[in-house]
């Protein structure tokens, strides 16, 4: 069974294509499930250049996903997801939004350290102004906080901080081990995200060193392309499935109404 739980559309303002374009591509590829996981609307126009607003969510996105799930139900399962940012101070708002809406799964992601959008190419020069080891430590502390929040089901692109190829100088094993312990204690799932292969780092998220620790802590795995174009749906999944075999025993986690189960990826 193969699923792609991480997809975006033109509504995120940095992607292309409609919800149906992604579903059609998934059908063409023979996927069993496709997850629609657009970026969550945020309060007070937070990062509005990278996400739909509440009006668009309720008038366009949510109805489209529900309607298309019914339209394509004989060809594949369409899961209703959302990618929700962890940003300190917005937890109560996000919790309320999640309660008010029915999702099959919620992807938790960290894109900001303070006000710095560290994965935005516009702000990449800030890496040169910061201590890279401290930056990595702050990033993984934010990942741990996101897991402790209890808001999310899946940790997205767990080592996104490497996106532009900046690497820590010190050994991060202790930091990564503690991070995997917190994720395991929170009973969360880890995403193997192939979009890193399309970024400057040219590496899947997360690195195999992290997946090895995830295996030690028995953290379940799932699949996501982080597609921002229909052509990226399930892209490089041959490589991702090889990692599932190596670190997840050939099994992935699938979701329904935020309940999960493990299935064979083959």
For each residue, the residues with C-beta under 8 A, 3 or more apart:
1: 32 33 252 254 263 264 265
2: 30 31 32 223 234 237 241 265
3: 31 32 33 34 35 79 222 223 252 254
4: 7 26 31 33 34 35 223 224 225 227 233 234 237
5: 33 35 37 79 81 105 107 154 191 222 223 224 255
6: 35 37 81 83 107 156 191 193 195 224 225 226 227
7: 4 22 34 35 36 37 224 225 226 227 233
8: 11 12 14 15 37 38 39 83 226 227 228
9: 12 15 16 17 18 19 21 22 36 38 61
10: 13 15 16 17 18
11: 8 15 38 51 52 56 60 61
12: 8 9 15 38 39 50 51 52 228
13: 10 49 50 51 52
14: 8 50 228
15: 8 9 10 11 12 227 228 229
16: 9 10 228 229 230
17: 9 10 21 22 229 230
18: 9 10 21 22 64
19: 9 22 23 36 61 64 65 68
20: 23 24 64 68
21: 9 17 18 24 25 230
22: 7 9 17 18 19 25 26 34 36 227 230 233
23: 19 20 26 27 34 36 68 72 76 78
24: 20 21 27 28 230
25: 21 22 28 29 230 231 233
26: 4 22 23 29 31 34 76 233 234
27: 23 24 30 31 72 75 76
28: 24 25
29: 25 26 233 234
30: 2 27
31: 2 3 4 26 27 34 76 233 234
32: 1 2 3 76 77
33: 1 3 4 5 76 77 78 79 254
34: 3 4 7 22 23 26 31 76 77 78 79 233
35: 3 4 5 6 7 78 79 80 81 104 105 224
36: 7 9 19 22 23 61 65 78 79 80 81
37: 5 6 7 8 81 82 83 105 107 224
38: 8 9 11 12 51 52 57 61 82 83
39: 8 12 50 51 52 82 83 85
40: 51 82 83 84 85 94 97
41: 51 52 53 54 56 57 97
42: 45 46 47 48 51 85 87 90 93
43: 46 90 93
44:
45: 42 48
46: 42 43 87 90
47: 42 50 51 85 111 112 117
48: 42 45 51 53
49: 13
50: 12 13 14 39 47
51: 11 12 13 38 39 40 41 42 47 48
52: 11 12 13 38 39 41 56 57 60 61
53: 41 48 56 57
54: 41 57 58
55: 58 59
56: 11 41 52 53 59 60 61
57: 38 41 52 53 54 60 61 62
58: 54 55 61 62 63
59: 55 56 63
60: 11 52 56 57 63 64
61: 9 11 19 36 38 52 56 57 58 64 65
62: 57 58 65 66 80 101
63: 58 59 60 66 67
64: 18 19 20 60 61 67 68
65: 19 36 61 62 68 69 78 80
66: 62 63 69 70 80
67: 63 64 70 71
68: 19 20 23 64 65 71 72 78
69: 65 66 72 73 77 78 80
70: 66 67 73
71: 67 68
72: 23 27 68 69 75 76 78
73: 69 70 77 78
74:
75: 27 72
76: 23 26 27 31 32 33 34 72
77: 32 33 34 69 73
78: 23 33 34 35 36 65 68 69 72 73
79: 3 5 33 34 35 36 104 105 255 256
80: 35 36 62 65 66 69 102 103 104
81: 5 6 35 36 37 103 104 105 106 107 255
82: 37 38 39 40 98 101 103 106 107
83: 6 8 37 38 39 40 107 109 156
84: 40 94 97 98 106 107 108 109 151 152
85: 39 40 42 47 90 94 109 110 111 112
86: 91 108 109 110 142 145 146 149 151 152
87: 42 46 90 112
88: 91 145
89:
90: 42 43 46 85 87 93 94
91: 86 88 94 95 149 151
92: 95 96
93: 42 43 90 96 97
94: 40 84 85 90 91 97 98 151
95: 91 92 98 99 151
96: 92 93 99 100
97: 40 41 84 93 94 100 101
98: 82 84 94 95 101 103 106 151
99: 95 96
100: 96 97
101: 62 82 97 98
102: 80 257
103: 80 81 82 98 106 258
104: 35 79 80 81 255 256 257 258
105: 5 35 37 79 81 153 154 255 258 260
106: 81 82 84 98 103 151 152 153 154 258
107: 5 6 37 81 82 83 84 152 153 154 155 156 191 224
108: 84 86 146 147 149 151 152 153 154 155 156 188
109: 83 84 85 86 146 155 156 157 160
110: 85 86 113 139 142 143 146 160
111: 47 85 117 118 119 120 160
112: 47 85 87 115 116 117 118
113: 110 116 118 135 138 139 142
114:
115: 112
116: 112 113 123 126
117: 47 111 112 120 122 123
118: 111 112 113 123 126 127 135 139 160 161 163
119: 111 160 161 163
120: 111 117 123 124
121: 124 164
122: 117
123: 116 117 118 120 126
124: 120 121 127 164
125: 128 129
126: 116 118 123 129 130
127: 118 124 130 132 135 164 166
128: 125
129: 125 126
130: 126 127 134 135
131: 134 135
132: 127 135 136 166 167 168 169
133: 136 137 168 169 170
134: 130 131 137 138
135: 113 118 127 130 131 132 138 139 161 166
136: 132 133 139 140 161 168 172 175
137: 133 134 140 141 172 175
138: 113 134 135 141 142
139: 110 113 118 135 136 142 143 160 161
140: 136 137 143 144 161 172 175 176 178 179
141: 137 138 144 145
142: 86 110 113 138 139 145 146
143: 110 139 140 146 147 155 158 179 183
144: 140 141 147 148 178 179 182 183
145: 86 88 141 142 148 149
146: 86 108 109 110 142 143 149 151 152 155
147: 108 143 144 152 155 182 183 185 186 188
148: 144 145 182 186
149: 86 91 108 145 146 152
150: 186
151: 84 86 91 94 95 98 106 108 146
152: 84 86 106 107 108 146 147 149 155 188
153: 105 106 107 108 188 189 255 258 260
154: 5 105 106 107 108 188 189 190 191 222 224
155: 107 108 109 143 146 147 152 158 183 188 189 190 191
156: 6 83 107 108 109 160 191 193 224 226
157: 109 160 191 193 195 196 205 206 226
158: 143 155 179 190 191 205 206 210
159: 162 205 206 207 210
160: 109 110 111 118 119 139 156 157 163 205
161: 118 119 135 136 139 140 166
162: 159 165 166 167 196 201 203 205 207
163: 118 119 160 196 199 200 201
164: 121 124 127 199 200 201
165: 162 200 201
166: 127 132 135 161 162
167: 132 162
168: 132 133 136 172
169: 132 133
170: 133
171: 174
172: 136 137 140 168 175 176
173: 176 177 209
174: 171 177 178
175: 136 137 140 172 178 179
176: 140 172 173 179 180 209 210 213
177: 173 174 180 181 213
178: 140 144 174 175 181 182
179: 140 143 144 158 175 176 182 183
180: 176 177 183 184 210 213 214 216 217 219
181: 177 178 184 185 217
182: 144 147 148 178 179 185 186
183: 143 144 147 155 179 180 186 188 190 214 217 219
184: 180 181 187 188 217 218 219
185: 147 181 182
186: 147 148 150 182 183
187: 184
188: 108 147 152 153 154 155 183 184 219
189: 153 154 155 219 220 221 222 253 260
190: 154 155 158 183 206 211 214 219 220 221 222
191: 5 6 107 154 155 156 157 158 205 221 222 223 224
192: 204 205 206 211 221 222 223 224 240 243 244
193: 6 156 157 196 204 205 206 224 225 226
194: 197 198 204 224 225 226 235 236 237 239 240
195: 6 157 198 199 205 224 225 226 227 232
196: 157 162 163 193 199 201 202 203 204 205
197: 194 202 203 204 235 236 239
198: 194 195 232 235
199: 163 164 195 196 202
200: 163 164 165
201: 162 163 164 165 196
202: 196 197 199
203: 162 196 197 207
204: 192 193 194 196 197 207 236 239 240 243
205: 157 158 159 160 162 191 192 193 195 196
206: 157 158 159 190 192 193 210 211 214
207: 159 162 203 204 210 211
208: 211 212 243 246 247
209: 173 176 212 213
210: 158 159 176 180 206 207 213 214
211: 190 192 206 207 208 214 215 221 243 246 247
212: 208 209 215 216 247
213: 176 177 180 209 210 216 217
214: 180 183 190 206 210 211 217 219 221 247
215: 211 212 218 219 247 248
216: 180 212 213
217: 180 181 183 184 213 214
218: 184 215
219: 180 183 184 188 189 190 214 215
220: 189 190 248 251 252 253 260 262
221: 189 190 191 192 211 214 243 244 247 248 251 252 253
222: 3 5 154 189 190 191 192 252 253 254 255
223: 2 3 4 5 191 192 234 237 240 241 244 252 265
224: 4 5 6 7 35 37 107 154 156 191 192 193 194 195
225: 4 6 7 193 194 195 232 233 234 235 236 237
226: 6 7 8 156 157 193 194 195 232
227: 4 6 7 8 15 22 195 230 231 232 233 234 235
228: 8 12 14 15 16 232
229: 15 16 17 232
230: 16 17 21 22 24 25 227 233
231: 25 227 235
232: 195 198 225 226 227 228 229 235
233: 4 7 22 25 26 29 31 34 225 227 230
234: 2 4 26 29 31 223 225 227 237
235: 194 197 198 225 227 231 232
236: 194 197 204 225 239 240
237: 2 4 194 223 225 234 240 241
238: 241 242
239: 194 197 204 236 242 243
240: 192 194 204 223 236 237 243 244
241: 2 223 237 238 244 245 265 266
242: 238 239 245 246
243: 192 204 208 211 221 239 240 246 247 248
244: 192 221 223 240 241 247 248 250 251 252 265
245: 241 242 248 249 250 265
246: 208 211 242 243
247: 208 211 212 214 215 221 243 244
248: 215 220 221 243 244 245 251 252 265
249: 245
250: 244 245 264 265 266
251: 220 221 244 248 262 263 264 265
252: 1 3 220 221 222 223 244 248 262 263 265
253: 189 220 221 222 260 261 262 263
254: 1 3 33 222 260 261 262 263
255: 5 79 81 104 105 153 222 258 259 260
256: 79 104 259 260 261
257: 102 104
258: 103 104 105 106 153 255
259: 255 256
260: 105 153 189 220 253 254 255 256
261: 253 254 256
262: 220 251 252 253 254
263: 1 251 252 253 254
264: 1 250 251
265: 1 2 223 241 244 245 248 250 251 252
266: 241 250
